[in-house]
């Protein structure tokens, strides 16, 4: 499975790991993803999404239906 947020599209970033002696080697910064089940009352079903914690805060504020409608309106899904 990919490490991409289903709602925001956040994915891993590239960067450098810097040692104490200032040597640099490549590393990846992964987003904080959580697998979560959401209930959609309009469709009377549960959906499982892999979302970032910032997307969870947005869902708690606006609601899952509003977030999914916003994505459909913007053409992301």
C-alpha positions as CSV (number, residue, x, y, z in Angstrom):
1,X,0.0,0.0,0.0
2,X,1.2,3.5,-0.7
3,X,1.9,6.0,2.0
4,X,-0.4,8.7,0.6
5,X,-3.3,10.4,2.4
6,X,-6.6,9.6,0.7
7,X,-8.1,13.1,1.4
8,X,-5.2,15.6,1.3
9,X,-2.8,13.7,-1.0
10,X,0.1,14.2,1.4
11,X,3.0,11.9,0.6
12,X,6.6,11.3,1.6
13,X,9.2,14.1,1.2
14,X,12.9,13.7,0.5
15,X,15.7,15.2,2.6
16,X,19.0,14.7,4.2
17,X,19.9,12.9,7.4
18,X,22.7,14.9,8.9
19,X,25.1,13.3,11.3
20,X,27.0,15.0,14.1
21,X,30.0,15.3,11.8
22,X,27.8,17.0,9.2
23,X,27.8,14.1,6.7
24,X,24.6,14.0,4.7
25,X,22.8,10.9,3.4
26,X,19.4,10.7,1.8
27,X,16.3,9.9,3.9
28,X,12.5,10.2,3.6
29,X,10.0,12.1,5.8
30,X,6.8,10.1,5.9
31,X,3.4,11.7,6.7
32,X,1.6,10.6,9.9
33,X,-1.0,8.4,8.4
34,X,-3.8,6.6,10.3
35,X,-6.2,4.0,9.0
36,X,-9.7,5.0,10.1
37,X,-13.2,3.9,9.5
38,X,-15.9,6.6,8.9
39,X,-19.6,6.2,8.8
40,X,-21.5,7.9,6.0
41,X,-25.1,8.3,7.1
42,X,-26.3,9.4,3.6
43,X,-25.2,6.1,2.1
44,X,-25.7,4.1,5.3
45,X,-22.2,2.5,5.0
46,X,-18.8,2.5,6.5
47,X,-15.7,3.5,4.5
48,X,-12.1,2.9,5.5
49,X,-9.7,5.6,4.6
50,X,-6.0,6.2,5.2
51,X,-5.8,9.8,6.3
52,X,-3.2,12.1,7.8
53,X,-3.7,13.5,11.3
54,X,-4.2,17.0,9.9
55,X,-7.0,15.6,7.7
56,X,-8.5,13.9,10.8
57,X,-8.7,17.4,12.5
58,X,-10.4,18.8,9.4
59,X,-12.9,15.9,9.4
60,X,-13.6,16.5,13.1
61,X,-14.3,20.1,12.4
62,X,-16.3,20.0,9.2
63,X,-17.6,16.4,9.1
64,X,-16.7,13.5,6.7
65,X,-19.6,14.3,4.3
66,X,-18.5,17.9,3.8
67,X,-14.9,16.9,3.2
68,X,-15.8,14.2,0.6
69,X,-18.2,16.7,-1.1
70,X,-15.4,19.3,-1.3
71,X,-13.1,16.8,-2.9
72,X,-15.7,15.8,-5.5
73,X,-16.4,19.4,-6.2
74,X,-12.7,20.2,-6.8
75,X,-12.4,17.1,-9.0
76,X,-9.9,15.3,-6.8
77,X,-12.0,12.1,-6.7
